[in-house]
Amino acid sequence: MKANEFKELLIEMGRCSKCTNEKRNDKSLINIYSNFNFCISIPSIWTDWFNRLDSKIMIIGQDWGPYNDMLKFNRMLNSNKSNWKEIIEKEKSRTKKQLTEYIKLSNNNYTLDDIFITNAIMCARNGDSYRGDNIDLKRASINCSIYLKKQIDIVKPRVILTLGYYPLLSLSKIFNFEIKNTLKETIALLPEIKIKNYVIIPLYHPVAQIKKEVQLKQYDRIWKYLKD
């Protein structure tokens, strides 16, 4: 049931052109969902969507990064996806290492494999750049919020973790709550946000210049909501 709903959502996302019709030099995005075979097999080397639709935790990052990186790893997949885990392990970014470490330190029973991972911005960046200023982050996040909401409705996680400011901004628009102008101010005021059937825990980005003990205070909040 969830898999069918998610397939329909991917098809719907493939028809979206809110951001990709903006031809503004290197500020463009690529809608990877217009190629259904691409997006269904590997949206990112971070995650396998269809095996995680029952996850109790959802992580929302900012964006997938450059399209060319996604395409490179997509082409590595065997037709039967038997080398999926091998491909995921090839991704050795600092962000992934830090996130993996914080999850393990706060709860040794969970890994990234247990978590549904998505982003505030669903499209990929055009080209090879990871630069934070080559797309309109606020506008793209708000444009994609309708699709983020539908993913949340399908997965129904107990806890939603946001990495950085823009994923939290998206959720504030979806669920109609207020946040401060900076992530630091918001975390100080709202370290946990309980709304409807969800608990939102805003996290600093794993590679932000924030002390480990400060970061882990937020991760430690996760696990009390997963006890049956």
C-alpha positions in Angstrom: 0.0 0.0 0.0 2.7 2.5 1.1 4.9 1.5 -1.9 2.1 2.2 -4.4 1.3 5.6 -2.7 5.0 6.5 -2.9 5.3 5.5 -6.6 2.3 7.7 -7.3 4.0 10.6 -5.4 7.2 10.2 -7.4 5.3 10.4 -10.6 3.5 13.5 -9.4 6.9 15.0 -8.4 8.2 14.3 -11.9 5.6 16.6 -13.4 6.6 19.6 -11.1 8.4 22.5 -12.7 8.2 25.2 -10.0 12.0 25.5 -9.7 13.3 23.9 -12.9 11.7 26.4 -15.3 14.0 29.1 -13.9 16.8 29.3 -16.4 19.2 31.3 -14.3 22.8 30.3 -15.2 24.1 28.0 -12.5 21.2 28.5 -10.2 19.1 25.9 -11.9 17.9 22.6 -10.5 17.2 19.3 -12.2 14.0 17.4 -11.6 15.3 13.8 -11.3 11.8 12.5 -10.9 10.9 13.2 -14.5 12.9 10.0 -15.2 11.0 7.5 -13.2 13.5 4.7 -13.6 16.2 6.9 -12.2 14.4 8.1 -9.1 12.8 4.8 -8.2 16.1 3.0 -8.2 18.3 5.4 -6.4 17.3 8.9 -5.3 20.7 9.2 -3.6 23.5 7.0 -2.4 22.2 7.9 1.1 19.0 5.9 1.1 16.8 3.2 -0.3 13.4 4.8 -0.1 11.2 1.8 -0.7 12.8 -0.4 2.0 12.3 2.3 4.6 8.6 3.3 4.3 7.8 2.0 7.8 10.7 3.8 9.5 9.9 5.3 12.9 12.5 8.1 12.2 12.6 10.5 9.3 15.7 12.7 8.6 15.1 15.7 6.4 18.3 17.3 5.0 18.6 20.3 2.8 19.1 18.9 -0.7 20.5 15.9 -2.6 23.5 17.7 -3.9 24.8 17.7 -7.5 23.0 15.7 -10.2 26.2 14.5 -11.7 27.1 12.7 -8.5 23.7 11.0 -8.3 23.9 10.0 -12.0 27.4 8.5 -11.5 26.2 6.2 -8.6 23.0 5.4 -10.4 24.9 3.9 -13.3 26.8 1.7 -10.9 23.6 -0.2 -9.9 23.2 -3.7 -11.3 19.8 -4.3 -12.9 18.8 -6.5 -9.9 20.1 -3.9 -7.4 22.2 -6.6 -5.8 25.1 -4.2 -5.2 22.9 -1.6 -3.5 24.6 -1.7 -0.1 28.1 -1.7 -1.7 27.1 1.5 -3.5 25.8 3.2 -0.4 29.0 2.4 1.4 31.0 4.2 -1.3 29.6 7.5 0.0 32.1 8.7 2.6 31.2 12.4 3.0 31.9 14.1 6.2 28.2 14.8 6.7 27.4 11.1 6.6 30.3 10.2 8.9 29.3 12.7 11.5 25.6 11.9 11.4 26.4 8.2 11.7 28.6 8.9 14.7 26.0 11.0 16.5 23.3 8.4 16.0 25.5 5.6 17.3 26.7 7.6 20.3 23.2 8.5 21.3 21.7 5.1 20.7 23.8 2.1 19.8 20.8 0.1 18.5 20.1 2.4 15.5 22.0 3.2 12.3 21.2 5.2 9.2 19.8 2.0 7.6 16.9 2.2 10.0 15.9 5.8 9.0 13.9 7.2 6.1 16.1 10.0 4.6 14.7 12.8 2.4 15.2 16.5 1.8 13.5 19.8 1.9 14.6 20.4 -1.7 13.7 17.4 -3.8 15.5 18.2 -7.0 19.2 17.9 -7.6 21.6 20.7 -8.2 22.6 21.2 -11.8 26.3 20.2 -12.5 28.9 19.3 -9.9 28.7 22.0 -7.3 27.8 21.5 -3.6 27.9 25.3 -3.1 25.3 26.6 -0.7 24.6 29.7 -2.7 24.0 28.4 -6.2 20.3 27.8 -5.7 17.6 29.8 -3.9 17.3 27.6 -0.8 14.3 29.3 0.8 12.2 29.5 -2.4 13.0 25.9 -3.4 12.3 24.6 0.1 8.9 26.2 0.1 8.1 25.0 -3.4 8.9 21.4 -2.4 7.0 21.5 0.9 3.9 20.0 -0.6 5.8 16.9 -1.6 7.6 16.7 1.7 4.2 16.8 3.5 3.0 13.9 1.3 6.1 11.8 2.2 5.5 12.4 5.9 1.8 11.4 5.4 2.9 8.1 3.7 5.8 7.1 6.1 4.1 8.4 9.3 7.3 8.5 11.4 7.1 9.0 15.1 10.1 11.4 15.1 11.2 13.9 12.4 14.8 15.2 12.5 15.7 18.3 10.6 19.3 19.0 9.6 19.9 22.7 9.5 17.6 25.6 9.0 15.8 25.1 5.7 14.2 21.7 6.5 12.8 23.2 9.7 11.5 26.2 7.7 9.7 23.7 5.4 8.0 22.0 8.3 7.0 25.4 9.8 5.1 26.1 6.6 3.6 22.6 6.5 2.4 22.5 10.1 2.0 26.2 10.6 4.3 26.9 13.6 6.7 29.8 14.1 10.5 29.5 14.2 13.1 32.1 14.9 15.4 33.7 12.3 18.3 31.4 13.2 18.5 27.7 14.0 20.4 28.4 17.2 17.6 30.7 18.5 14.9 28.2 17.5 16.6 25.2 19.2 17.1 27.3 22.4 13.4 28.1 22.4 11.9 24.9 20.8 14.3 22.0 21.3 11.3 19.6 20.6 8.2 20.5 18.7 5.2 18.3 19.2 2.5 18.7 16.6 -0.2 16.4 15.5 1.2 12.8 15.8 4.8 13.9 15.3 7.7 15.1 17.3 10.0 17.3 15.4 13.6 17.6 16.8 15.6 20.3 15.1 19.3 19.4 14.8 22.3 21.4 13.8 23.9 20.3 10.6 26.3 17.5 11.6 29.3 19.4 10.2 28.4 22.7 11.7 30.9 24.4 14.0 28.9 23.2 17.1 30.4 21.3 20.0 29.7 17.6 20.0 28.1 17.7 23.5 25.7 20.4 22.3 24.8 18.4 19.2 24.3 15.2 21.2 21.8 16.9 23.6 19.4 17.1 20.6 20.0 13.5 19.5 19.4 12.2 23.0 15.9 13.6 22.8 14.9 11.2 20.0 14.8 7.9 21.7 12.2 8.4 24.5 9.6 8.8 21.7 10.4 5.4 20.2 9.6 3.4 23.3 6.5 1.3 22.9 
